[in-house]
Each structure stands twice: as structure tokens, then as C-alpha cells.
Amino acid sequence: MPYPLPALPRGRVVFLDANIFVYGLLGESEQCLALVERCRNEEVAGVTSTEVVGEACHRLMVKEAVDEGLISRPAAYALKPKYDAIRRLRRYWDLTARVFDLNLVIFSSGEARHRAAQRVRQQHGLLTNDSLIAAACLEQEIRLLATRDADFDRIPKLTVYKPTDIP
């Protein structure tokens, strides 16, 4: 059973999923923004992975392209052929770069994590990026995960905290 994001206890280690960064940095969730600030202020120990930062960057880029009218729906394949327009996008990177200033530990991955993620996919039926997150949490013995993704609710070794202010 997931818990509300504001209930995340002070002083704990929490893994942040990409959607927390996206909703927080775009100002679409006060709770996600508050968690990002709690990490910056070291009220909680925030951790994430290079894959998560990459996913957040990608989602912020696509969102900026939609907001700028470059594409009509949030689909990367619609943006891919617009390489000149991609070169002009800037806001997504300004937001992504803020992640590096949040006092987070950012784990990189390697072959062992990808192999562990395959076991997680087979056991819990997660997609690739989510299985890499779960594998990172399990590898690092991190039991708290901040995400909006319900798929993580199926992993009994993780305690999930979710924003409740996103429709």
C-alpha cells in the first residue's frame, strides 16, 4: 500500500523516480517540489540513478516541445525528425541541470544492474526503466521509493510514497 508523499519521514533515504523530478520541476505538484527541496536541504537523503536523470531529461524535452507547439502530442517519435527545433530547446536542460544541485546521490549502472533488472522484470512484470529503478533500490538496500508509478506497488521489499496532488 502506498503512502502519501508528504508522510515521508525525515532523515530517511529515498530513491526518486523521474516523475517526481518532472512534476516538481515543472511546478505541477507542490508535493513533488517539496520533496525536491527536502533533498536539497538534506531533510531526507535523496538518491536516484543516471537512467532516471536521463528519463526526466527526455520527458522534460518532449514537454517543452509540446508547450512550444513543435509537436501536438507528447511522443518522442513526433519530435525526432525535428532536429533543428530540438537544437533550439533550452528550458528542459535548465530544469534537468537543477537535479545535479539537489544534494542527491546519483548511482550509475553497469552490467550487474541490468542483469538484476531482468530478474526483477521476470518476477514482477515491470518495464525496463522501472526494473532498473527497482534493481538499483534492491542493490543499494534502499527501501523507500518516491514515485507516481503504481507498478512499484507490486514489489513487497519497497515502501512507495506517492504524490496525492496530481489528478
N, C-alpha and C positions, 0 to 999 in steps of 0.2 A: 504494500500500500504506500503510495507516495505521500510526502509531507509538503505543506506549503513552503515555498522558498524563504519567506521571512522567518520561519521557525528554525532555520539552520543555526545550530549552536555556535556561539563564539569560541574561538580558539581551536576549531577543528580543521582538518584537511579535507578539501572538497575539490573534486575534478569538475571543471566547467566544460560543457558541451558548446558547440558552435552557436546554437540558437540562443544561448544566454548572452553571448557577445553581440550577436546581430540585434536582438530585441533591445538590449541595454544601450548599445552604442547609437542605435537609430532613435532612441527615445520612445520606443513602442511599448516598453514595460518599465514602470518605476521600480518594480521588484528586481528585475534583472540589472538595471542600472545601480540599484542599491547594493546588490551583491558584488558587482564590479568594483564599486567604491570600498566595500568592506575588504576586498582583496588588496586594493591599493593601500588602505590604511592598516593592513595586517591584522584586522579583527578576525579574519579567517585566513587560513593558508590555502590560497588558490593554486591549483595545478591544472595543466592542460597538455596537449601534445601538438607537435608540428602539424599533424594531419588536421587537427581541429582548427588551428590558425589558418591553414590553407583553405579549409571548407568555409570558414567565416569570411575570409577574403573573397572567395568566389561568390558567395551569396550576396555580399555587400556590393560587388561589382555588378552583378545582374540586377540587383535592386536599383542601383544608380542608373543603369541603362534604361530600365522601365520608367523611372522618375523623369529622366531626360527625354523620353519619347523615342528613344532609339529602337526599342522593341516594344511590342504590345503585351507580351506576357513573360513571366519570369522563367524563361527557358534558355539555357546556355546555347543550345543549337541555333536559336534565333540570333544570338549576339555574335557567335563565332565568325561568320563571314564579314562582319563589320569591323575589320581590324583597324581602319582609320579612326573610327569612332572610339574603339577601345583605347587607343593611344591618348585620346583627349580626356578620358575619365580620370578623375583625381580624388574625389571625395571618398571613394571606397578605400583607397590606400591610406588616406589620412586617418580614417576610422580604424583600419586594421593595425596601423602602426601604434595606435594607443594601447593595444593589447600588450605590447612589449614594455609599457611603462606602468604596469599594474602590480608589480611585485609578485608575479607568478613564476612558478617553476614550470618550464616548458620541456617536456620529455620528447626526445626524438625516438624514432623506431628503427628496427632492423629486422633481419630475417626471423629471429626468435619470436618477436611480437606478431609478425604476420602469420607464422605457424600457429601460435597460440590463438590468434583471431580466427583462424579456420576451425579450430576445435570449438570456439565459442559459437561460431555460425552454425555448426552442425548440432551443437547441444541446445541452443536457444533460438535458432532461426532468425538471427539478426542479419542485416545487410552489411556490406563490407566496412564502411566507415564506422558504423555503430559497433561492430565486432572489434575493431581496432581500439575504440574507446574502452570497451569492457575489458579487453585483454590488457590494456595499459593499467587500468584500475586494479585488476587482479594481480598483475605482475608487481606493482608497487604497493600492494596491500592497502589501497585506498578504498574505503567502503562507502563514502558519500559521493553522490553524483548530482550535480545541478543540471537539469535538462528539462525541455518541454516534451521530449520524445517518450511516448508511452511504451515503446518496445523494451526499454530497460526495466520496466516493472516486472518482467519475467525472469530476472536474474536475482535469485534469492540472496546472494552474497553482497548485493548493492542496496544501499538505502538511498532512495531517489527523492530529491527535493525539486518541486516544480513551481513555476510562477503561476499565480492564480488570477492575474490581472490582464491576461491575454484572452480575447474571445475565441 
